């Protein structure tokens, strides 16, 4: 397993963002973490890359306790987040130059190909880029050092269909040997690229497994009038059904 | 990894660096072009706001470089890059050193060369000054920047800390009264400052380490608040500070012969009546109450004017080439068993005020007691004890310079020049020196026929053994020597002489020893108008 989380709890004052969450991400998979807004996806991801520490529980990433993650391991992890704060006054070219110096192994061929393919304007300041362009740039910065693990936090959020398509076809296909762990509530794209999924709601894991096992697992939960259809519909229906059941259980279980 | 981070910061911050350097160059230019006598008024007026702007610019620069990769928060790009924390911290520190201290060092070197001083002699002082600025300004500002993510946050935090500091000062003054800052405005205040600077440096270092290695912003902010409170309440007692100063004195037994004596003979002559300073008209109060009145205005509760009286005293054992400075006096009214019924700081000065330069002077020691003490103990016959902390100074060197257009360059004084003022009533002596300047000099105008005006003494006690300023390696000092009174009220022996024939004899006084002495009076009744010692 490339990521293993065990009984993770994260509390902010009286609010529990994660409530005993356990998770395993197999090596080589494209693992999609699905959940509604506020489900705890970003919190989990920030724990996995040691930006924040869990209140309790343990997570290991690439075989290392997440709290011990330092520069050597970060050199093997690509991370892109919707909320990532980039130096706005720096030009695109300057930012790439800065990153080249930060990594011991930086493939300038991959960098050039990605910049060409994503049509990133070298002389434009990062602050002057549109949201979509900025996300493309962040994604293009996450591959040239050939990470073993790519963590993407809501990479499709706020992007139009064309840009999403570019990312799915152009970007992720360039990292065939990389395990991808992505969080999203955009089920359409996830369904196309994920090999494994996990549903979380209110800081708890509802399901994790391969896409193939999902439908079978979820069959009893689906409403009887739900017609078997394409996988896309099933993923949405399953997610909604699981979330409703979990919330209903929460409502009857005293805290 | 240091290089890419610095290069990135340079790409983002070079305009601010350029502004800071332009301000530094302007300041250096004004300082140089104003010469020894201060130059024209307009550029002189510009220098102060420029200095403030320069400090603001270098402060903003230090904050900005830290804020390029802020510590608080969870969305910063650097958190997910393989940047060792040590290298991140070092890159910020190195950037600040290079863009703040580097240009300053170059400009200071240019200035001392332009002023005609040797670079090899000046370089250690200049480097020392840059290190001092780094320790006392750059690193603390870096620490404040490390516990904030934006300039707005820093302003809010800085304002909060300043408010806490001010409230603590006020509380301390209310709780401790006169002793809330025992070394303030004295020659030994540098010891307190060194401790404060060391405390700030250690605190800033801890904050930087906690932030860069553990990112515990709440704990670091709490530490900053504790530091602000410690700055206020961590005051050295006078006895400790003066004890350290005594230990540092160069000639430990030089003041052995010095004695303070109650002058009984003069006490039998009619004396000035004791007065409540609050009842005197303002002009009289200024002349008689002086420092004591000001002291109680600052340190005492409202509307409790001190009761002032004067004791005739004499100082024995002072040699002609020596000066005595009274750093502090404490007054105690003793009970019959010798224990103090009252003991407190005496803000009253020796009269005539200033350094004592002759054992023949008929001195009066002003004593100021709180009205409450006077009311409770004034009718009783009690001995009074004065405990003095004193500094003995001795002439270390003498130099002569023409009174008009004189030029003098010595190791002790640096570069000096003279000129008369526009009215021809004063001779202005101005000097600039690398590093520490003498804090006590006496200047005597001498005529061609062995006639002298009285010596003008300028002593502003500051016993620090290190460079005193944050902003300038070249320090200035000077004395105005009166030769005639345009109003005609005062007559000087040399006022009729041709000013071009006059010379100035400059005596540089240096500390010999810091000592403590006591003076015990016979039993006295305070409410009696004359200090008869009955």
Interface residues (C-beta under 8 A of the other chain):
Chain A: X46 X49 X51 X52 X70 X71 X72 X74 X75 X77 X79 X81 X83 X84 X85 X86 X87 X89 X90 X91 X94 X95 X97 X98 X99 X100 X101 X102 X103
Chain B: X1 X3 X4 X5 X7 X8 X11 X12 X68 X73 X74 X75 X76 X77 X79 X80 X81 X82 X83 X84
